[in-house]
Amino acid sequence: MRAWQVQSPGESLQLKTVSMPILTKPNQVLIEVKAASVNPVDTVMVKGYGQEILGMWKKVADCDSKASRFPLIAGRDCSGVVEAIGGGVKGLRLGDEVMAVVPAIWPGSHAEYVVTEESCCATKPKNLDFAQAAAMPYVANTAWAALVSVARMNPRKKPNERVLIHGGSGGLGTMAIQMLKAWGVGKVVATCSSENADVVRKLGGIPVDYRAADVRDKLIDEGPFEVILDCVDTELARWSDQIMGVWRNSVHVSVVSPMMRDTDRYGFLLGLASTAAKHFSRSYESALRGRWYSYAFFVPNQECMKQLSQFATEGKIVPIVERVQPFEELPSAYEKVSQLHGRGKTVLTW
């Protein structure tokens, strides 16, 4: 099969013919990829981002001290057709159209075929094409990890928290807004540029221009907030601890953790210690006022995938796709996504 691959960290992406992935466990699924999104994390993974932690994780998972993630195929989500299933797979059949996420240490979806677990898959909504379906799984699972696993919001009944999202017009931000509104959250405020305010507004969010001179006053007027989600790491995001509810069990969660970069720079143990020190200094003052600060990371979640498929079928979640490019144009797609100023997702199609 064809796949975009880097031989070692920092090398250029190359379109190569590589061996087909095979099923090694009964709960695994082989998918013929029809479309895959490009996420900012993909553009830094190929440069070696997270190598210390993810490399260690792979060695442990494979029970092999010499196991390596390279040559690396990036891509954490996709849509496509089920080509083969393991003996333990019960909910999928050959030929089913699915959307899926791929665990972080597995070969990714920027290839013609990919293997993932059944729990990482959901039925592709019939009202979406493959490109639209591929735009959703990674950002949905990341938002779920932040809002449900860390911030402890309950997606099964109408949450009453007021939520602020920093970076509301990007792929993760637009998905988080839609998930929150689908759950029934009444007030979702999102920072974005004035050019992207219409995107946030159409999704049901309240846009606030992060470049406005009075942006802090506007956020104070909209607050206080029980949940703050950082999709970007900015001075404004760090300041916004001050507009969280006091002694309301408020949570400020960021998906922009220094852990990967710290461990890559200082090594595994010193890197974790550095991250822990940064987290403590950030969260100590908030904890004194009954407010909490934490990091969140992408983790595949079966309930999230099922709910995503349902909400998309019902029209409660609409994929925000900025551009669709052919598989052969992956390097230019990486360049665009690495600039971090998108109005939605970039998707590759086969």
ABEGO torsion letter per residue (X at the ends): XBBBBBABBGBBBBBBBBBBBBBABAABBBBBBABBBBBAAAAAAAAGBGAAAAAAAAAAAAGBAABBAOBBBBEABBBEBBABBBAABAABBBGBBBBBBBBAABBBABBABBBBBAAABBBBBAABBAAAAAAAAAAAAAAAAAAAAAAGBBAABBBABBBBBBGAABAAAAAAAAAAAAAGBABBBBBBBAAAAAAAAAAGBBBBBAABAAAAAAAAAAOBBABBBBABBBAAAAAAAAABBBGAGBBBBBABBAAAAAAAAAEAAAAAAAAAAAAAAAAAAAAAAGBBBBBBBBBBBAAAAAAAAAAAAAGABBBBBABBBBAAAAAAAAAAAAAGABBEBBBBBX
